[in-house]
C-alpha cells in the first residue's frame, strides 16, 4: 500500500501555504502577544480586534498557521465538552463549600448547573463560528449535518444509553439529541451491524486547514501581525523571547496545547506536569466513486463516531473521501512530539481495519496518513488561567474536543484579561486544577497499558456478545481518569 505519510495532515497538504519570508518582529510594545497560531490563538486575535480596533496584536507561531492540532484534527465543530463533566461539577461544589464568597461560590451555580451552563455556551459557540465564517466569507467546507455515535455491539448499546442519560443530566435537551433505532441509523449511514445510535444535530463538519488559513487571512487584512517560523522560548512578564528576538507586550496569551512544554516560564496552569501530548492518528482515503456512496449513504455529511473503547471519529469530506481517526500509538516516552506527523505502519493498518469493520464491502485505498498531539491533563479536563500580576493567560487541555472549545476559550481569555466578571469567567474550566501526571516511566507504562486494556475489552465484547461494558474496561477508564 502506497500512501503519503506525515507532512502534518491531509488538510494542510491540500492547501499548501505560499512560501513567504517571515514577517518582521514588531519593535513596539504590543497590546496583546499570542503564542501559538492554532485555533485558540486565531480566535483570540479575532475577538480582540473586534473589541479593540486600535490594539497592536501579534501572533508568534513556531512553524506555520495550523501546524499543530488545529490543522490535523478530524474537523468536528462539535457539541462535545472538553473535559470530564463529573470532575468539573465536583470541583465547583468543593469550591462553593470552601469559599462561598469566592468567584465560584458567588456565581450561585452548583456543580451540575455550572456544567449545564458550560454546555449551553458550547452550543452557542457553534452558531457563532458558523456566523463568522459566513460574515468573513471563509469557505471551510462547513456543513451542519450533525454527528452520530453508533453502537455495533450490545455492550456498545449499553454505553450509548448511559451516554444519553449523562447528556440529559449535563445540559442536552431533546432538540440537541435523538436516540435512533438500527434502521434509522442505517438510513443516515449504512454502517455494518449498526444496532442503534444517538444523533446530535448541532455539530458541523469543517476542513480545519481552510478554517485556520481563512481566519489568518482575515486577521492579516485587519492589521494583526502574524510571525510564522518564529519559535517562542522563555515567556515572562511583558516579554516573549523567540529565536528571532524578543517580542514585548502588555498582555500575553499562551495557546500551545500539546506543545506547551516547548516554552519555559512561570506560566499559570502549566506548572509541573499538568499537560502532556497524547497522539491521535488519521487516514484519508482516495475519493470514493458514486456507487460506493449509494451503498453507504452519508448524504447528510454527518460526523461519525462510535461507542468502542478505542473509539473512532470520521467525516465524509467535501471531495468524497472518508477521513477517519483513532488513538493508535498514543504516547511517546518523555512526552515526545509528533513532528511532521508520520504514522507507524501498524497504526495505519489498525485504522484501515476499523474502516473496513464499518463498511466491510467497501474497497478503498489510503491516500494519506498523519498524526497530531492533543493536550491532555490528568483528569482530561481543559483549563483557562490568568495571572493578573504577570498578565499572562493560558488555555490548555482540550483532550481532542477543541474545535468548538477553542472559540469559547478565546472569548473567555479576553474576559479574564479585561478583569471583568462575566458568564464566561464563571464557567467551571476557569482555574480548574487537574493534578500532575506521574513521572516517567510510570506515565508511559500507564498510558500504554490503558490502551491495551481498551483494545482487549473491545475484542472481548465483540467475541462474547457481552451485554454490558466489561469490568476490565471500567477499570481502565477509572485508572485513566476518564470515567464519569
SVG drawing of the C-alpha trace seen along z (x, -y; Angstrom):
<svg xmlns="http://www.w3.org/2000/svg" viewBox="-37 -53 54 68">
<polyline fill="none" stroke="black" stroke-width="0.4" points="0.0,0.0 1.5,-3.3 0.3,-6.5 1.6,-9.9 2.7,-9.6 3.0,-12.7 3.6,-16.2 1.3,-17.5 -2.1,-16.4 -4.2,-15.7 -6.0,-19.0 -2.8,-21.1 -1.3,-19.4 -4.4,-20.0 -3.9,-23.8 -0.2,-24.3 0.9,-27.8 2.6,-30.1 6.3,-30.3 6.9,-33.6 9.6,-35.4 8.7,-35.6 7.0,-38.8 9.4,-41.2 9.0,-41.1 7.3,-44.2 9.6,-46.7 6.9,-48.5 5.3,-47.1 2.2,-45.2 -1.2,-45.4 -1.5,-41.6 1.0,-39.0 -0.3,-35.5 2.0,-32.5 0.6,-29.8 -1.0,-30.1 -3.7,-27.5 -7.4,-28.0 -7.2,-29.4 -4.7,-32.0 -6.5,-32.9 -9.9,-33.3 -8.3,-35.3 -6.8,-37.7 -10.1,-37.9 -12.2,-38.9 -9.5,-41.2 -9.5,-43.0 -13.4,-43.2 -13.4,-44.8 -10.2,-46.9 -9.6,-48.1 -6.7,-50.3 -4.7,-47.5 -1.4,-46.3 -1.7,-42.5 1.0,-39.9 0.8,-36.1 4.0,-34.2 4.0,-30.7 6.9,-28.3 6.0,-26.7 3.1,-27.9 -0.6,-28.6 -2.5,-25.5 0.7,-23.3 -0.3,-21.7 -3.6,-20.0 -5.6,-22.8 -4.6,-21.7 -4.6,-18.0 -7.9,-17.2 -11.0,-15.4 -12.9,-18.6 -15.7,-18.2 -17.1,-21.6 -19.0,-19.6 -21.2,-19.9 -18.7,-17.8 -17.5,-19.4 -13.7,-19.4 -13.5,-17.5 -14.9,-15.1 -18.2,-16.6 -18.3,-14.9 -14.9,-16.2 -15.9,-19.8 -19.1,-19.5 -17.3,-18.1 -14.6,-20.8 -17.3,-23.6 -19.1,-22.1 -15.9,-21.7 -15.1,-25.4 -18.5,-26.5 -18.1,-24.8 -14.5,-26.0 -15.1,-29.6 -18.7,-30.6 -17.8,-34.3 -15.3,-33.5 -15.8,-33.7 -17.3,-30.3 -19.4,-30.5 -20.7,-33.9 -21.7,-32.6 -24.6,-30.9 -24.5,-27.7 -24.0,-24.3 -21.7,-21.9 -24.2,-20.2 -25.8,-23.6 -22.4,-25.1 -21.6,-22.3 -25.0,-22.8 -24.2,-26.4 -20.8,-25.4 -22.6,-23.1 -25.1,-25.8 -22.3,-28.2 -20.6,-25.5 -23.9,-25.2 -23.8,-28.9 -20.2,-28.8 -21.0,-26.6 -23.6,-29.1 -21.1,-31.9 -18.3,-30.2 -20.6,-29.5 -21.8,-33.1 -18.2,-34.4 -17.3,-32.0 -20.4,-33.4 -19.7,-37.0 -16.0,-36.9 -16.6,-34.8 -14.4,-31.9 -15.2,-28.6 -14.1,-25.9 -16.4,-23.3 -18.7,-23.7 -21.9,-21.6 -24.1,-21.4 -25.1,-17.7 -24.8,-16.8 -22.8,-13.9 -23.9,-10.4 -22.5,-8.0 -23.1,-4.4 -23.1,-1.2 -22.1,2.1 -22.3,4.4 -24.8,4.9 -22.2,3.6 -21.9,0.5 -25.6,0.0 -25.4,0.1 -22.8,-2.6 -24.9,-4.6 -27.8,-4.6 -25.5,-5.7 -24.2,-8.5 -27.7,-9.6 -28.7,-9.8 -25.5,-11.6 -26.0,-14.1 -29.5,-14.8 -28.2,-15.5 -25.5,-17.8 -27.4,-20.1 -28.6,-18.4 -32.3,-19.0 -34.5,-16.9 -33.7,-19.2 -30.0,-18.5 -30.0,-14.8 -32.2,-11.9 -31.9,-8.2 -32.1,-6.2 -33.0,-2.6 -30.9,-0.3 -33.0,-1.1 -33.0,-4.8 -29.2,-4.7 -28.6,-2.9 -30.8,-5.5 -28.2,-8.1 -25.1,-6.0 -25.2,-2.3 -22.7,-1.0 -22.4,2.7 -24.1,4.3 -25.3,0.9 -27.6,1.6 -28.6,-1.9 -27.1,-5.4 -27.5,-8.8 -27.8,-11.7 -26.6,-15.2 -27.9,-17.7 -25.8,-20.7 -22.4,-19.6 -20.9,-20.8 -18.2,-19.3 -15.4,-21.6 -12.0,-21.4 -9.7,-22.6 -6.9,-23.9 -9.4,-26.1 -10.7,-27.4 -7.3,-28.3 -5.9,-29.7 -9.1,-31.7 -9.1,-33.2 -5.4,-34.1 -6.0,-35.9 -8.9,-37.9 -6.6,-38.9 -3.8,-40.0 -6.3,-42.2 -7.3,-43.7 -3.8,-44.6 -2.8,-41.7 0.9,-40.8 1.5,-37.0 5.1,-35.9 5.4,-32.4 8.7,-30.4 9.2,-32.1 9.8,-29.8 9.0,-31.1 11.3,-30.2 11.1,-31.8 7.9,-33.7 7.9,-36.2 6.1,-39.4 5.8,-41.6 8.1,-39.7 8.2,-36.6 11.8,-35.5 11.9,-34.0 14.6,-32.6 14.4,-35.9 14.5,-38.2 12.1,-39.4 8.5,-40.5 7.2,-42.7 3.5,-43.1 1.2,-44.4 -0.7,-41.0 0.5,-37.6 -1.8,-34.6 -0.1,-31.2 -2.1,-28.9 0.2,-25.9 -2.0,-23.0 0.0,-19.8 3.2,-21.8 3.1,-23.6 6.4,-22.0 8.2,-23.8 8.3,-27.1 9.5,-27.9 8.4,-30.4 6.2,-30.7 3.1,-30.1 -0.3,-29.6 -1.9,-26.2 1.3,-24.7 3.3,-24.3 5.0,-20.9 3.5,-18.0 -0.1,-19.3 -0.3,-18.8 1.2,-16.0 0.9,-15.4 -1.2,-12.4 -1.3,-11.4 -4.3,-10.8 -3.8,-9.4 -5.8,-9.7 -6.1,-8.3 -7.9,-9.7 -8.9,-7.5 -8.9,-8.4 -12.2,-9.8 -14.8,-7.1 -17.0,-6.5 -20.7,-7.4 -21.7,-3.7 -19.9,-3.3 -21.8,-6.3 -25.0,-4.9 -24.4,-1.9 -23.0,-3.8 -25.4,-6.7 -23.9,-9.5 -25.8,-12.1 -26.1,-14.5 -22.3,-14.7 -22.7,-13.8 -19.6,-13.4 -19.4,-9.7 -18.3,-8.3 -18.8,-5.0 -19.0,-3.6 -15.9,-1.4 -13.4,-2.0 -10.8,-2.5 -13.2,-4.9 -13.0,-6.4 -14.1,-9.7 -14.7,-10.3 -16.2,-12.5 -17.2,-12.4 -15.0,-15.2 -16.0,-17.7 -14.3,-15.8 -15.9,-12.4 -13.1,-10.8 -13.5,-9.2 -11.2,-10.7 -11.1,-8.6 -9.1,-8.9 -8.3,-7.0 -5.7,-6.6 -3.1,-4.0 0.4,-4.5 -0.9,-7.3 2.1,-8.4 5.9,-8.5 8.3,-8.2 9.2,-11.5 6.3,-13.4 7.8,-13.3 6.1,-15.4 4.9,-14.0 7.0,-16.2 5.5,-16.3 3.1,-13.6 4.5,-10.3 2.3,-7.4 3.7,-3.9 2.6,-1.3 0.8,0.8 -1.4,-2.2 -2.3,-2.8 -3.3,0.9 -5.3,0.6 -7.3,-2.4 -7.8,-0.7 -9.2,2.3 -11.5,0.1 -12.8,-1.5 -13.3,2.0 -15.3,3.0 -17.7,0.2 -18.1,0.9 -16.9,4.4 -17.9,4.4 -16.1,1.1 -13.0,1.2 -10.7,-1.7 -7.1,-2.9 -5.5,-5.0 -4.2,-8.2 -2.7,-9.9 -1.9,-9.1 -0.9,-11.6 -1.0,-12.2 -1.1,-15.1 -0.7,-15.8 -3.6,-16.6 -3.0,-18.4 -4.3,-16.1 -4.4,-16.7 -4.5,-14.1 -8.3,-14.3 -8.9,-15.0 -10.3,-18.5 -9.4,-21.7 -8.5,-24.8 -8.4,-28.6 -5.9,-30.6 -4.9,-34.2 -2.1,-35.6 -3.1,-39.2 0.3,-40.2 2.3,-38.9 -0.7,-39.5 -0.1,-36.0 -3.1,-33.8 -3.1,-30.1 -5.6,-27.8 -4.8,-24.1 -6.1,-20.6 -8.9,-20.2 -8.2,-16.5 -9.4,-16.2 -12.6,-18.3 -11.0,-21.6 -12.5,-22.8 -15.5,-24.4 -13.9,-24.8 -11.1,-27.0 -13.6,-29.6 -15.2,-29.7 -11.7,-29.7 -10.6,-32.7 -13.5,-34.8 -13.0,-33.6 -9.3,-34.5 -10.2,-38.1 -12.7,-38.5 -10.2,-37.2 -7.6,-39.6 -10.0,-42.5 -10.7,-41.8 -14.5,-41.7 -16.8,-39.3 -19.0,-37.7 -20.8,-34.4 -17.7,-33.2 -15.4,-33.8 -17.7,-31.8 -17.6,-28.7 -16.1,-25.6 -12.9,-25.4 -11.6,-28.7 -8.7,-27.9 -9.6,-24.2 -6.6,-22.3 -6.3,-18.8 -3.4,-17.5 0.0,-16.3 0.9,-13.5 3.0,-10.7 6.8,-10.8 8.3,-8.5 8.4,-5.6 5.1,-5.3 3.4,-7.7 4.4,-5.8 3.5,-2.4 0.2,-3.7 -0.9,-5.2 0.2,-2.3 -1.4,0.1 -4.7,-1.8 -5.0,-1.5 -4.1,2.2 -6.9,2.7 -9.3,0.9 -8.3,3.0 -8.7,6.2 -12.1,5.0 -13.4,4.2 -12.3,7.6 -13.8,9.4 -17.2,7.6 -17.2,8.4 -16.4,12.1 -18.7,12.8 -21.6,10.6 -21.5,9.1 -24.5,7.1 -22.6,4.6 -19.2,2.9 -16.6,5.2 -15.2,4.7 -11.7,4.5 -12.8,1.5 -14.4,-0.2 -11.2,0.3 -9.1,-1.2 -11.5,-4.2 -11.2,-4.9 -7.4,-4.4 -7.2,-7.0 -9.5,-9.5 -12.0,-9.3 -14.9,-7.7 -17.9,-10.0"/>
</svg>
